[in-house]
Amino acid sequence: MTKDHGPSVKDDDTYEALREDGASKEKAARIANAKASDSQNPAEKGGKQPPYEDWTRDALYERAQELDITGRADMDKSALIDALRNH
């Protein structure tokens, strides 16, 4: 039985499935809410940004800073990419 996660989570089933797969609470809520929205389609690739591999280390660091990823100062480009993708 699906638990009600309150008004901040729009699709409780998707949220729980993502959490069981190891997604963070923030990531699971973000995806579940996007999936529940008629104006968004998280399964569809739609971003205009180039892949992280094409970004400079400085640009990756700035994005990690925006997301408050800990340990970013000691990360190389590869580690920053992994941290951003798994945030």
N, C-alpha and C positions, 0 to 999 in steps of 0.2 A: 504494500500500500504506500502510495506517495505521501510524503509529509508536506505540509503547507509551510513554505519558507517566507511567508509574509508578502507584503505588497511590492517589495523591491525585486522579487524574482517572479517573472511573468510566466515561465514554463517550468513547473516543478519537476516534471518527469525528465526533461532534458538536463536540468540542473543536477539532479541526483545521479543520472547516468554519467555525466562528466566528472562529478566528484568521485564516483566509484572507479573511474578510469585514471584518477590521480590528478585531475585538474584542481588548481587552487580555487578557493571560494570566489575570488574576484573574477577569475577567468571563466568559471562555470556560469556565474551570474551574467556576465557580459554576453556570452554566447547564447545562453538560454533566452535572454531578453531580446537579442537580435533575431533569434529564430521565431519568437512570438510576435514580432513586429511585422506588419504587412509591407512596410516600406524598406525592409532590410532582408537580405538573403545571405546568411553566413556561409552557406555551402557554395556560393557563387564567387569566383575570384573577381574582384572588381577594383582593387586599389590601383592607383596610378604611380605609386612609388616603385622604383627599381628594386630588385631583390637585395637583401642585406649584403650579399657578397660583393655587390657593386658599390656599396657605401664605403666611405673612408672610415678609419678607426675613430677619428674625431667626431664624425657624424653619428656613428654608432654609440659612442660614449655620451653624446648630448641626449640621444633618445633614451638611453639607459638612465640618465640623470632625471629626465622628465618622468620616468616611470618609477623612480626611486629604487632602482635595483642595487642591492648592497654588494660591496666588493668590486664595483665596476672599475675603480682606479687601478686595480692590480690585474685586470683582464686584458688579454690580447684580443685582436680582432675576432678570432674564432670563438673565444669564450664569450665575448660580447654578443655575437650572433646567437649562440646557444642560449644565453640568458634571456635575450629579447624574445626568442621564439618560445621559450618555456615559461614566460612570465604569465 
